[in-house]
Amino acid sequence: MSKAMPAVHELQESLAGPRAVINGGAPMRLESGAMLGPVTVAYQTWGELNAERSNVVLVCHALTGDQYAVGTHPITGKPGWWESMIGPGKSIDTDRFFVICPNCLGGCMGTTGPAATNPETGEPYGTSFPVITIRDMVQAQAMLLDTLGIDKVMCVIGGSMGAMQVLDWAACFPERVVSAVAIAGAARHSAQNIAFHEVGRQAIMADPDWCNGFYFREGKRPESGLSVARMAAHITYLSEPALWRKFGRALQDRYTKSYGFDADFQVESYLRYQGASFVQRFDANAYLYITRAMDYFDLEADYQGELANAFRGARTRFLLLSFTSDWLFPTSESKEVVRAMNRAAANVSFVEVESDKGHDAFLLDEPDMFATVGGFVDSVAREQEAGR
């Protein structure tokens, strides 16, 4: 690793937890045709694997998530991003199921990504890292399961970018997926979402400390650009009612305006905090690569313009959930997937959850979501047990 590599990445590497070299250490072929390897995937697990290895739940994280879905995050000290969903007696019950959450390919928490060391140069890849796709992430996860000796998953579940991975898992490995739960997702990224991502990428690349993606050589990090990218994206995760309820037009000091450009409003201070805290746990290049992977995702195009073809013949049981106030991945996009599954005669259930919390509702306290997911997964497990 370069001596100029910022300490934050060294911290991420040291705290990544369990990891595995996949594909026997051989390079993996990416969707672009590029070869990448050896590839390491970091992951976390909870619960116990049963003797039949039939109780596996694979959790796919969203854009800014990582493998720490449960427990205290080793960098931020905060609870895992899906503590509300996963744990003893919860919707994904770790007293019954063996839960595994990998850090996605291209990530920055122990899995091979642009901050990882390129074996050909001995320094971090930077922007010499090949462009990746959602399918590449899924292929890497499948290779991880192969390495761990797991042939089939009882359920694959995820929200947002995680839902994209869920759909691609079912399309690519239908024989390995008993059930799939896609929450607040879509079969392709909309033009609006691509536009939001481009704003974030341009903020990073306009930061003079980005150095064309090789900031590690200068001992720099484009923190300002990454912070702005996070601020812009975070707005899209919320809804106007949620923002108004939380902040309204309240001032930091309820009686005083600065008549300048400090964070006078509480919502401004909140966004600045989100940006500042994000740069302590995420790599700017990883943000570029992962957002681009989401932009390229188009399951319909992958199947000759007929989305139903992705699910024909699948024996997977599907559950799709959306939220009424999610304008980033609106209900109409989930319904499009459901209609395609119906055309393919797939076994699919759909629930629209009433919520004013926006896209981030899948990470928050939503009892209807918990009850729906818990009931679905329990039904799948009981059906599987009855069939043995």
C-alpha positions as MATLAB code, in Angstrom:
seq = 'MSKAMPAVHELQESLAGPRAVINGGAPMRLESGAMLGPVTVAYQTWGELNAERSNVVLVCHALTGDQYAVGTHPITGKPGWWESMIGPGKSIDTDRFFVICPNCLGGCMGTTGPAATNPETGEPYGTSFPVITIRDMVQAQAMLLDTLGIDKVMCVIGGSMGAMQVLDWAACFPERVVSAVAIAGAARHSAQNIAFHEVGRQAIMADPDWCNGFYFREGKRPESGLSVARMAAHITYLSEPALWRKFGRALQDRYTKSYGFDADFQVESYLRYQGASFVQRFDANAYLYITRAMDYFDLEADYQGELANAFRGARTRFLLLSFTSDWLFPTSESKEVVRAMNRAAANVSFVEVESDKGHDAFLLDEPDMFATVGGFVDSVAREQEAGR';
ca = [
       0.000    0.000    0.000;
       1.257    3.472   -0.861;
       2.746    5.376    2.065;
       0.604    8.324    1.012;
      -2.641    6.357    1.332;
      -4.845    8.210    3.843;
      -5.234    6.627    7.253;
      -9.002    6.309    6.796;
      -8.597    3.484    4.281;
      -6.083    1.716    6.483;
      -8.692    1.905    9.257;
     -11.381    0.493    6.963;
      -9.114   -2.372    5.961;
      -8.182   -3.198    9.539;
     -11.813   -3.214   10.715;
     -13.426   -4.976    7.756;
     -13.800   -8.281    9.598;
     -14.002  -11.715    7.939;
     -13.155  -11.872    4.261;
     -12.606  -14.494    1.609;
     -10.646  -14.656   -1.625;
     -13.186  -15.816   -4.215;
     -12.923  -17.823   -7.442;
      -9.968  -19.750   -6.067;
      -7.841  -16.628   -6.341;
      -8.230  -16.538  -10.125;
      -9.361  -13.293  -11.781;
     -13.072  -12.930  -12.408;
     -14.390  -11.737  -15.757;
     -16.513   -8.630  -15.388;
     -19.562   -7.791  -17.474;
     -17.437   -5.263  -19.374;
     -15.059   -8.046  -20.423;
     -12.280   -6.799  -18.137;
     -10.534   -9.207  -15.806;
     -10.208   -8.386  -12.108;
      -8.411  -10.368   -9.490;
      -7.663  -11.767   -7.172;
     -10.900  -10.536   -5.611;
     -11.528  -10.423   -1.872;
     -15.027  -10.096   -0.402;
     -15.547   -8.943    3.190;
     -18.693  -10.073    4.988;
     -20.453  -10.444    8.313;
     -22.653  -13.294    9.540;
     -25.200  -13.790   12.305;
     -26.995  -16.907   13.510;
     -26.055  -20.532   12.924;
     -25.910  -22.488    9.677;
     -28.042  -25.610   10.021;
     -26.849  -29.104    9.086;
     -28.667  -29.008    5.737;
     -27.253  -25.534    4.954;
     -30.803  -24.590    4.035;
     -31.444  -21.621    6.352;
     -29.291  -19.001    4.627;
     -30.542  -15.434    4.229;
     -28.353  -13.274    1.986;
     -28.608   -9.534    2.661;
     -27.643   -7.103   -0.116;
     -26.815   -3.589    1.028;
     -27.650   -0.239   -0.557;
     -25.298    2.324   -2.103;
     -23.781    3.740    1.071;
     -24.160    0.614    3.196;
     -21.654   -2.104    3.968;
     -21.480   -5.502    5.645;
     -22.292   -4.109    9.096;
     -26.073   -4.508    8.892;
     -26.201   -5.548   12.554;
     -24.098   -4.644   15.566;
     -21.946   -1.634   16.290;
     -20.202   -0.245   13.241;
     -16.455   -0.323   13.959;
     -15.792    3.101   12.425;
     -18.869    5.163   13.255;
     -19.765    3.461   16.550;
     -23.410    3.545   15.440;
     -25.842    0.594   15.269;
     -25.917   -1.457   12.083;
     -27.998   -0.076    9.251;
     -30.670   -2.850    9.467;
     -30.830   -3.503   13.208;
     -34.581   -2.978   12.960;
     -34.968   -5.879   10.513;
     -32.363   -8.465   11.556;
     -31.889  -10.084   14.946;
     -33.367  -12.541   17.453;
     -37.147  -12.577   17.100;
     -37.118   -9.933   14.366;
     -38.369  -10.214   10.779;
     -35.110  -11.879    9.781;
     -34.781  -14.012   12.896;
     -31.171  -14.872   13.678;
     -32.361  -17.526   16.125;
     -33.663  -19.430   13.075;
     -31.618  -18.252   10.110;
     -27.981  -17.926    9.120;
     -27.689  -14.380    7.819;
     -24.781  -13.226    5.676;
     -24.175   -9.690    4.413;
     -21.241   -9.138    2.023;
     -19.662   -5.793    1.264;
     -20.301   -5.246   -2.445;
     -17.655   -5.431   -5.157;
     -16.230   -1.945   -5.624;
     -16.813   -1.111   -1.967;
     -14.402    0.345    0.537;
     -14.805   -1.830    3.607;
     -12.546   -4.796    2.881;
     -13.952   -5.913   -0.482;
     -11.863   -5.310   -3.588;
     -12.559   -1.829   -4.885;
     -10.729    1.226   -6.212;
      -8.957    1.771   -2.872;
      -7.625   -1.797   -2.838;
      -4.064   -2.543   -3.890;
      -3.559   -3.358   -7.543;
      -1.255   -6.422   -7.545;
       0.311   -5.259  -10.813;
       1.429   -1.880   -9.458;
       1.587   -2.319   -5.688;
      -0.497    0.808   -5.157;
      -4.255    1.413   -4.922;
      -6.189    1.023   -8.160;
      -7.716    4.490   -8.088;
      -9.482    5.129  -11.379;
      -7.535    2.345  -13.068;
     -10.084    0.068  -11.376;
     -12.416   -1.354  -14.058;
     -16.008   -0.161  -14.183;
     -18.322   -2.637  -12.467;
     -22.014   -3.448  -12.672;
     -24.738   -4.790  -10.406;
     -24.307   -8.147  -12.139;
     -20.618   -8.143  -11.246;
     -21.576   -7.581   -7.612;
     -23.997  -10.510   -7.753;
     -21.455  -12.763   -9.440;
     -18.927  -11.938   -6.697;
     -21.523  -12.773   -4.024;
     -22.273  -16.089   -5.729;
     -18.552  -16.884   -5.755;
     -18.378  -16.000   -2.063;
     -21.165  -18.483   -1.315;
     -19.311  -21.087   -3.385;
     -16.208  -20.436   -1.298;
     -18.239  -20.860    1.885;
     -19.802  -24.100    0.630;
     -23.334  -22.693    0.331;
     -25.233  -23.878   -2.735;
     -28.621  -22.272   -2.162;
     -30.136  -19.356   -0.233;
     -33.499  -19.601    1.446;
     -33.962  -15.880    0.893;
     -32.071  -13.006   -0.700;
     -33.239   -9.599    0.523;
     -32.269   -5.976    0.034;
     -33.513   -2.432   -0.390;
     -32.688    0.218   -2.999;
     -29.454   -0.889   -4.701;
     -29.846   -4.036   -2.635;
     -33.191   -4.641   -4.361;
     -31.458   -4.373   -7.746;
     -29.073   -7.106   -6.616;
     -32.000   -9.209   -5.391;
     -33.697   -9.055   -8.792;
     -30.466   -9.863  -10.582;
     -29.823  -12.801   -8.249;
     -33.220  -14.254   -9.139;
     -32.614  -13.704  -12.847;
     -29.061  -15.103  -12.919;
     -29.309  -17.903  -10.341;
     -32.962  -18.994  -10.132;
     -31.926  -22.492   -9.074;
     -30.056  -21.080   -6.069;
     -32.751  -18.699   -4.782;
     -35.750  -20.127   -2.924;
     -37.235  -16.691   -2.226;
     -36.428  -13.057   -2.952;
     -37.505   -9.858   -1.210;
     -36.919   -6.618   -3.151;
     -37.733   -3.455   -1.209;
     -37.919    0.063   -2.672;
     -36.181   -0.950   -5.875;
     -36.621   -1.115   -9.647;
     -35.608   -3.116  -12.703;
     -33.619   -0.166  -14.034;
     -32.386    3.225  -12.944;
     -34.514    6.138  -14.100;
     -33.151    9.152  -16.004;
     -33.856   11.257  -12.897;
     -31.772    8.981  -10.693;
     -28.918    8.915  -13.206;
     -29.038   12.722  -13.175;
     -28.795   12.889   -9.380;
     -25.836   10.524   -9.442;
     -24.091   12.606  -12.081;
     -24.383   15.696   -9.882;
     -22.706   13.775   -7.065;
     -19.943   12.444   -9.282;
     -19.244   15.881  -10.713;
     -19.005   17.301   -7.188;
     -16.317   14.734   -6.379;
     -14.407   15.145   -9.631;
     -14.490   18.944   -9.350;
     -12.760   18.774   -5.966;
      -9.099   19.717   -6.563;
      -8.093   17.004   -4.096;
      -9.592   14.316   -6.360;
      -6.447   14.392   -8.543;
      -8.099   12.407  -11.361;
      -8.791    9.595   -8.906;
      -5.197    9.144   -7.738;
      -5.443   11.306   -4.627;
      -3.666    8.656   -2.576;
      -0.422    9.527   -4.351;
      -0.650   13.033   -2.920;
      -1.842   11.965    0.512;
      -5.149   13.751   -0.174;
      -8.862   12.919   -0.099;
     -11.607   14.853   -1.944;
     -13.629   15.289    1.222;
     -15.442   18.452    0.146;
     -16.674   16.900   -3.081;
     -17.720   13.641   -1.431;
     -19.514   15.576    1.300;
     -21.537   17.560   -1.247;
     -22.350   14.361   -3.153;
     -23.674   12.809    0.041;
     -25.715   15.918    0.873;
     -27.356   15.985   -2.561;
     -28.130   12.262   -2.479;
     -29.472   12.379    1.060;
     -32.183   14.830    0.031;
     -33.494   12.239   -2.420;
     -33.759    9.634    0.334;
     -36.276   11.726    2.271;
     -39.714   13.130    1.533;
     -40.940   16.698    1.810;
     -43.308   15.808    4.695;
     -40.476   14.073    6.540;
     -38.173   17.072    6.089;
     -40.874   19.482    7.204;
     -41.792   17.393   10.240;
     -38.164   17.063   11.279;
     -36.932   20.593   10.524;
     -39.540   22.901    9.019;
     -37.877   26.298    8.658;
     -36.414   26.189   12.143;
     -33.220   28.143   12.701;
     -30.220   26.816   14.570;
     -30.644   29.796   16.847;
     -34.391   30.341   16.900;
     -34.078   34.117   17.150;
     -31.015   34.952   15.063;
     -30.081   34.929   11.390;
     -26.407   35.282   10.477;
     -27.145   37.238    7.301;
     -24.388   35.187    5.753;
     -23.821   31.663    4.492;
     -23.389   29.743    7.708;
     -25.856   26.943    8.434;
     -28.663   29.143    9.739;
     -31.404   26.554    9.219;
     -31.488   23.250   11.054;
     -31.923   21.386    7.782;
     -28.684   22.929    6.503;
     -26.830   21.852    9.610;
     -28.278   18.342    9.271;
     -27.082   17.993    5.675;
     -23.627   19.303    6.536;
     -23.391   16.769    9.338;
     -24.436   13.973    6.981;
     -21.755   15.010    4.523;
     -19.005   15.404    7.122;
     -19.714   12.062    8.808;
     -19.956   10.205    5.504;
     -16.420   11.064    4.400;
     -15.047    9.349    7.512;
     -16.293    5.945    6.380;
     -16.503    6.019    2.581;
     -14.063    6.296   -0.298;
     -14.768    8.879   -2.992;
     -13.775    6.625   -5.881;
     -15.969    3.836   -4.502;
     -18.868    6.287   -4.622;
     -18.144    6.988   -8.294;
     -17.976    3.320   -9.218;
     -20.999    2.139   -7.260;
     -23.267    4.939   -8.494;
     -22.193    4.124  -12.053;
     -23.051    0.458  -11.470;
     -26.563    1.496  -10.422;
     -26.900    3.723  -13.488;
     -25.992    0.868  -15.824;
     -28.503   -1.529  -14.260;
     -31.305   -2.311  -16.730;
     -32.739   -5.790  -16.330;
     -35.217   -5.242  -19.150;
     -32.455   -4.430  -21.642;
     -30.529   -7.505  -20.479;
     -33.455   -9.652  -21.657;
     -34.053   -8.204  -25.123;
     -36.508   -5.577  -23.956;
     -38.861   -8.040  -22.255;
     -38.529   -7.895  -18.497;
     -40.688  -10.995  -18.047;
     -37.944  -13.084  -19.675;
     -35.764  -12.480  -16.604;
     -38.191  -14.515  -14.491;
     -39.603  -17.165  -16.830;
     -39.431  -20.657  -15.376;
     -38.236  -19.402  -12.001;
     -39.528  -21.313   -8.987;
     -38.450  -18.516   -6.685;
     -41.103  -16.945   -4.460;
     -41.012  -13.158   -4.713;
     -42.075  -10.351   -2.406;
     -41.842   -6.758   -3.601;
     -42.466   -3.791   -1.316;
     -42.670   -0.081   -2.044;
     -43.502    3.047   -0.029;
     -46.139    5.629   -0.886;
     -43.816    8.624   -0.387;
     -40.736    7.194   -2.126;
     -40.084    9.460   -5.102;
     -36.617    8.040   -5.779;
     -37.943    4.508   -6.475;
     -41.715    5.095   -6.714;
     -44.350    2.414   -6.418;
     -44.946    2.517  -10.188;
     -41.490    1.020  -10.754;
     -42.158   -1.876   -8.367;
     -45.500   -2.488  -10.066;
     -43.743   -2.666  -13.432;
     -41.622   -5.530  -12.088;
     -44.679   -7.235  -10.587;
     -46.517   -7.080  -13.922;
     -43.497   -8.609  -15.664;
     -43.388  -11.388  -13.072;
     -47.096  -12.010  -13.622;
     -46.480  -12.311  -17.370;
     -43.801  -14.879  -16.562;
     -46.248  -16.762  -14.282;
     -43.894  -16.203  -11.329;
     -45.042  -16.554   -7.724;
     -45.093  -12.915   -6.598;
     -46.670  -10.911   -3.791;
     -46.678   -7.115   -3.699;
     -47.302   -4.675   -0.852;
     -47.284   -0.892   -0.923;
     -46.567    0.397    2.576;
     -48.197    3.652    3.645;
     -45.384    5.910    4.868;
     -44.408    9.565    4.641;
     -40.703    8.879    5.328;
     -39.580    8.666    1.719;
     -37.082    6.224    0.244;
     -35.267    5.781    3.552;
     -38.390    4.173    5.015;
     -36.873    0.744    4.335;
     -34.188    1.553    6.926;
     -36.571    2.991    9.510;
     -39.241    1.830   11.944;
     -42.052    0.656    9.653;
     -44.171   -1.970   11.445;
     -46.104   -2.917    8.297;
     -42.849   -3.639    6.488;
     -41.540   -5.729    9.390;
     -44.784   -7.716    9.626;
     -44.922   -8.318    5.870;
     -41.303   -9.406    5.537;
     -41.428  -11.496    8.703;
     -44.594  -13.280    7.623;
     -43.240  -13.948    4.144;
     -39.892  -15.328    5.302;
     -41.577  -17.463    7.963;
     -43.926  -18.892    5.323;
     -41.005  -19.715    3.014;
     -39.108  -21.400    5.860;
     -42.111  -23.469    6.914;
     -42.817  -24.502    3.337;
     -39.206  -25.531    2.908;
     -39.209  -27.508    6.152;
     -42.455  -29.263    5.176;
     -40.942  -30.283    1.843;
     -37.906  -31.990    3.370;
];
